[in-house]
């Protein structure tokens, strides 16, 4: 039997061409799919609106950009006020601009001020000045550029307690290196008195409102009620109502326990020792409830001593004590 070699060669060549064409077609198809997916991804990038972060602290601004899937490009610049340090001065693109997710947003962040002369601190509150000086840059070695000489000098005056009356060096003096500032601070009027309100017979929550309104110095203790006394009520005060006393005198108050408490509720008297101050400072006690709600229990200008506040709060509540907006202490109700 004779085999036709030419037919076999034609058969193999035909299948080889078919295989090559098939492979080329498959590669072309895969390439088209890949290019299509790429352009769909580019065109389909999610768009978002640029938030307004100007004037906000850097941390807050970064969180807002992260939510929008935008990325920061930071630039540092000195500004005109030490209060701006760490805040966003400018942004680009502008707020409200629609951009694709992943876009970089230029943020100009304040480095604070370049200090080369002593500013005028007279008539400002000493605690505010302390906070401002903390935000200023330091010199080599980490020493503060400006510091306050302690202890401060105090004088009675008609100015609000805590107001700076005089300073040294004076306004406009050149700063060549670390400098210590000397201040004379107002103690308020001499022999200032306050009339004691009627506390006896009122619930402790109302007593706290009266304290906040008058700014008296006070001290709470608690005990079980006796006889016909009411629960959660001030049953004793010394001095008595309508007595005029010096502002720094302490009014003693006794409040009675509640009749009953819920299983998840506690009654007590918050107590924290605050150093004596030459004049009253703003002190605040807040309650952060387990639900996340925050309640103000007491805000008062306080001279110092054992800061006491009765409370009736759910278990897990966090009591937060602050002075001049700086947290001093926190305790959890157990």
C-alpha positions as CSV (number, residue, x, y, z in Angstrom):
1,X,0.0,0.0,0.0
2,X,1.4,3.4,-1.0
3,X,1.2,6.3,1.5
4,X,0.6,9.7,0.1
5,X,3.2,11.8,1.9
6,X,2.1,15.1,0.3
7,X,-1.4,14.6,1.7
8,X,-0.1,14.0,5.2
9,X,2.1,17.1,5.0
10,X,-0.9,19.2,3.8
11,X,-3.0,17.8,6.7
12,X,-0.3,18.6,9.3
13,X,0.3,22.1,7.9
14,X,-3.4,22.8,7.9
15,X,-3.8,21.9,11.6
16,X,-0.6,23.8,12.5
17,X,-2.0,26.9,10.9
18,X,-5.3,26.4,12.7
19,X,-3.5,26.0,16.0
20,X,-1.4,29.2,15.4
21,X,-4.5,31.2,14.4
22,X,-6.4,29.9,17.5
23,X,-3.6,30.8,19.9
24,X,-3.2,34.3,18.3
25,X,-6.9,34.8,18.5
26,X,-7.0,33.8,22.2
27,X,-4.1,36.1,23.0
28,X,-5.8,39.0,21.2
29,X,-9.1,38.3,23.1
30,X,-7.3,38.2,26.4
31,X,-5.5,41.5,25.6
32,X,-8.8,43.2,24.6
33,X,-10.4,42.0,27.9
34,X,-7.5,43.3,29.9
35,X,-7.5,46.7,28.2
36,X,-11.2,47.0,28.6
37,X,-11.0,46.2,32.4
38,X,-8.3,48.8,32.8
39,X,-10.2,51.6,31.1
40,X,-13.4,50.6,32.9
41,X,-11.5,50.8,36.2
42,X,-10.0,54.2,35.3
43,X,-13.3,55.6,34.1
44,X,-15.2,54.1,37.0
45,X,-13.1,55.5,39.8
46,X,-15.5,56.7,42.5
47,X,-15.9,60.4,42.7
48,X,-16.2,62.3,46.0
49,X,-16.5,65.9,47.2
50,X,-13.6,67.6,48.9
51,X,-14.5,68.4,52.5
52,X,-13.8,71.8,54.2
53,X,-11.0,71.2,56.6
54,X,-9.6,74.8,56.7
55,X,-9.2,75.9,60.4
56,X,-9.5,72.4,61.7
57,X,-6.7,70.5,63.6
58,X,-4.5,68.3,61.5
59,X,-5.7,65.1,63.1
60,X,-9.4,65.9,62.5
61,X,-8.6,67.0,58.9
62,X,-6.8,63.7,58.1
63,X,-9.7,61.7,59.5
64,X,-12.2,63.6,57.3
65,X,-10.0,63.0,54.2
66,X,-9.6,59.3,55.0
67,X,-13.4,58.9,55.1
68,X,-13.6,60.4,51.6
69,X,-10.7,58.2,50.4
70,X,-8.5,61.3,49.8
71,X,-4.8,61.6,50.6
72,X,-3.0,64.6,52.1
73,X,0.1,66.4,50.8
74,X,1.4,68.5,53.7
75,X,3.1,71.8,53.7
76,X,4.3,73.7,56.8
77,X,4.1,77.4,57.2
78,X,4.4,80.0,60.0
79,X,1.2,82.0,60.8
80,X,0.3,85.2,62.6
81,X,-1.1,83.6,65.8
82,X,0.2,80.9,68.1
83,X,-3.4,79.6,68.4
84,X,-3.2,78.4,64.8
85,X,-0.4,75.9,65.5
86,X,-1.3,72.5,64.1
87,X,-4.4,73.8,62.3
88,X,-5.1,73.8,58.6
89,X,-4.5,77.3,57.0
90,X,-5.3,76.5,53.4
91,X,-6.3,73.6,51.2
92,X,-6.3,72.8,47.5
93,X,-8.6,71.8,45.8
94,X,-11.2,74.1,47.4
95,X,-14.0,72.6,49.6
96,X,-16.9,71.3,47.5
97,X,-14.7,70.3,44.5
98,X,-15.7,67.0,43.0
99,X,-12.6,64.8,42.5
100,X,-11.8,61.1,42.0
101,X,-11.2,59.0,45.0
102,X,-7.4,58.6,45.7
103,X,-6.7,62.3,44.8
104,X,-4.1,64.1,46.9
105,X,-5.2,67.2,48.7
106,X,-2.7,69.9,49.5
107,X,-2.9,71.0,53.1
108,X,-1.0,74.0,54.5
109,X,-0.4,73.4,58.3
110,X,0.5,76.1,60.7
111,X,3.8,75.8,62.6
112,X,2.8,78.6,64.9
113,X,4.4,82.0,64.9
114,X,8.0,83.2,64.6
115,X,8.6,85.0,67.9
116,X,11.3,87.7,68.0
117,X,9.7,90.3,70.2
118,X,7.7,90.1,73.5
119,X,4.0,90.6,72.9
120,X,1.6,92.5,75.1
121,X,0.2,90.1,77.7
122,X,-1.4,92.8,79.9
123,X,-5.2,92.4,80.4
124,X,-5.1,88.8,79.3
125,X,-5.9,85.8,81.5
126,X,-2.8,84.1,82.9
127,X,-4.1,80.6,82.2
128,X,-4.8,81.4,78.5
129,X,-1.2,82.8,78.3
130,X,0.2,79.6,79.8
131,X,-1.5,77.6,77.1
132,X,-0.3,79.9,74.3
133,X,3.3,79.7,75.5
134,X,3.1,75.9,75.5
135,X,2.3,76.1,71.8
136,X,5.3,78.2,70.9
137,X,8.4,76.6,69.3
138,X,11.3,75.5,71.5
139,X,15.0,76.3,71.1
140,X,17.9,73.9,70.6
141,X,17.9,71.2,73.4
142,X,14.1,71.4,73.8
143,X,14.0,74.3,76.2
144,X,11.0,76.6,75.9
145,X,11.6,79.9,74.1
146,X,9.4,81.7,76.6
147,X,8.5,80.6,80.2
148,X,6.8,82.1,83.2
149,X,8.6,82.9,86.4
150,X,7.0,81.0,89.4
151,X,5.6,81.8,91.8
152,X,3.5,84.6,90.3
153,X,3.1,87.9,92.0
154,X,-0.5,88.8,92.9
155,X,-2.3,92.0,93.8
156,X,-5.8,92.9,94.7
157,X,-7.5,94.9,92.0
158,X,-10.8,95.7,90.4
159,X,-9.8,93.5,87.4
160,X,-11.2,90.0,87.0
161,X,-9.2,87.5,89.1
162,X,-6.4,85.9,86.9
163,X,-6.0,89.1,84.7
164,X,-2.4,90.1,84.1
165,X,-1.8,93.6,85.4
166,X,1.9,94.1,84.6
167,X,4.7,92.2,82.8
168,X,8.5,92.2,82.6
169,X,10.1,92.4,80.0
170,X,7.8,95.0,78.6
171,X,5.9,94.8,75.3
172,X,8.2,95.0,72.2
173,X,11.4,93.9,73.9
174,X,13.6,91.8,71.6
175,X,14.0,88.1,72.1
176,X,17.5,86.7,71.5
177,X,17.1,83.4,73.3
178,X,15.2,81.6,76.1
179,X,13.4,84.3,78.1
180,X,11.6,84.2,81.5
181,X,8.5,86.4,81.8
182,X,7.5,88.0,85.1
183,X,3.8,88.7,85.7
184,X,1.7,90.6,88.3
185,X,-1.7,89.0,88.4
186,X,-5.0,90.2,89.8
187,X,-6.5,88.5,92.8
188,X,-9.8,90.3,92.4
189,X,-11.3,92.8,94.9
190,X,-10.1,92.6,98.5
191,X,-12.5,91.4,101.1
192,X,-15.0,90.3,98.4
193,X,-18.0,88.7,100.0
194,X,-20.9,86.5,98.9
195,X,-24.3,85.9,100.4
196,X,-25.0,82.2,101.2
197,X,-28.1,80.8,99.4
198,X,-30.8,78.7,101.0
199,X,-29.6,75.2,100.5
200,X,-31.4,73.4,103.3
201,X,-34.5,71.6,102.0
202,X,-33.5,71.6,98.3
203,X,-32.5,68.5,96.3
204,X,-28.8,68.1,95.7
205,X,-29.1,68.7,92.0
206,X,-30.7,72.1,92.7
207,X,-28.0,72.8,95.2
208,X,-25.3,72.3,92.5
209,X,-27.1,74.8,90.3
210,X,-27.1,77.4,93.1
211,X,-23.3,76.7,93.7
212,X,-22.6,77.2,90.0
213,X,-24.5,80.5,89.9
214,X,-23.0,82.0,93.0
215,X,-19.4,80.6,92.9
216,X,-19.2,80.0,96.6
217,X,-16.6,77.7,98.2
218,X,-18.4,74.6,99.5
219,X,-18.0,71.0,100.8
220,X,-20.5,68.1,100.6
221,X,-20.8,65.1,102.8
222,X,-23.7,62.5,102.8
223,X,-25.6,60.4,105.3
224,X,-28.8,58.4,105.7
225,X,-31.9,60.5,106.3
226,X,-33.5,60.6,109.8
227,X,-37.0,61.4,111.0
228,X,-39.1,63.3,108.4
229,X,-36.1,64.3,106.2
230,X,-36.3,63.9,102.5
231,X,-34.0,61.7,100.4
232,X,-31.4,63.2,98.1
233,X,-31.9,66.6,99.8
234,X,-29.6,69.0,101.6
235,X,-30.6,68.7,105.3
236,X,-27.8,70.9,106.9
237,X,-25.8,73.9,105.9
238,X,-23.3,76.1,107.8
239,X,-23.3,79.1,107.6
240,X,-27.0,79.5,107.4
241,X,-28.8,81.1,104.4
242,X,-28.5,84.8,103.7
243,X,-25.2,85.1,105.7
244,X,-22.6,87.3,104.0
245,X,-19.2,85.5,104.1
246,X,-15.7,86.1,102.5
247,X,-15.6,84.4,99.1
248,X,-12.9,81.9,100.2
249,X,-14.9,80.7,103.2
250,X,-16.3,77.1,102.9
251,X,-20.0,76.4,103.2
252,X,-20.6,72.9,104.7
253,X,-23.5,70.9,103.2
254,X,-24.9,67.5,104.2
255,X,-27.1,65.6,101.6
256,X,-29.1,62.5,102.4
257,X,-29.0,59.1,100.6
258,X,-31.7,58.1,98.1
259,X,-34.6,56.0,99.3
260,X,-33.9,53.4,96.6
261,X,-31.6,52.8,93.6
262,X,-32.0,50.8,90.5
263,X,-29.8,47.6,90.2
264,X,-27.4,49.4,87.8
265,X,-27.4,52.7,89.7
266,X,-25.1,54.2,92.3
267,X,-25.1,57.2,94.6
268,X,-22.0,58.8,96.0
269,X,-20.0,61.9,96.6
270,X,-17.2,62.6,94.1
271,X,-14.1,63.8,96.0
272,X,-10.8,65.1,94.5
273,X,-8.2,67.3,96.2
274,X,-7.5,70.5,94.1
275,X,-4.5,72.7,95.2
276,X,-5.4,76.0,96.7
277,X,-5.4,78.8,94.1
278,X,-4.9,82.5,94.8
279,X,-8.2,83.2,92.9
280,X,-11.0,81.0,91.7
281,X,-10.4,78.9,88.6
282,X,-12.9,77.3,86.2
283,X,-13.5,73.7,87.3
284,X,-16.0,71.3,85.7
285,X,-17.3,67.8,86.5
286,X,-19.0,65.9,83.6
287,X,-20.6,62.5,83.6
288,X,-19.9,60.3,80.5
289,X,-22.8,57.8,80.5
290,X,-22.5,54.2,79.2
291,X,-24.8,55.3,76.3
292,X,-22.2,57.8,75.2
293,X,-24.3,60.8,76.4
294,X,-22.3,63.5,78.3
295,X,-23.9,65.4,81.2
296,X,-22.7,68.5,83.0
297,X,-22.9,67.9,86.8
298,X,-21.2,71.1,88.0
299,X,-19.3,74.0,86.5
300,X,-17.9,76.6,89.0
301,X,-15.1,78.9,89.7
302,X,-13.3,77.1,92.5
303,X,-10.6,78.3,95.0
304,X,-9.2,74.9,95.8
305,X,-9.6,72.2,98.4
306,X,-11.5,68.9,98.3
307,X,-13.8,69.3,95.3
308,X,-16.9,67.3,96.2
309,X,-20.0,66.7,94.1
310,X,-22.9,64.3,94.9
311,X,-24.0,62.1,92.0
312,X,-26.6,59.4,91.2
313,X,-25.4,57.7,88.0
314,X,-25.6,54.3,86.2
315,X,-22.8,51.8,86.7
316,X,-20.0,52.3,84.2
317,X,-20.5,56.1,84.0
318,X,-17.1,58.0,83.8
319,X,-16.8,61.1,86.0
320,X,-14.4,63.6,84.3
321,X,-12.9,66.5,86.2
322,X,-11.3,69.4,84.3
323,X,-9.7,72.7,85.3
324,X,-9.4,75.5,82.7
325,X,-10.4,72.9,80.0
326,X,-7.5,70.5,81.0
327,X,-8.5,67.1,82.4
328,X,-7.3,66.5,85.9
329,X,-8.9,63.2,86.8
330,X,-11.5,60.7,85.9
331,X,-13.2,57.9,87.9
332,X,-15.6,55.1,86.9
333,X,-18.8,54.5,88.8
334,X,-18.7,50.9,90.0
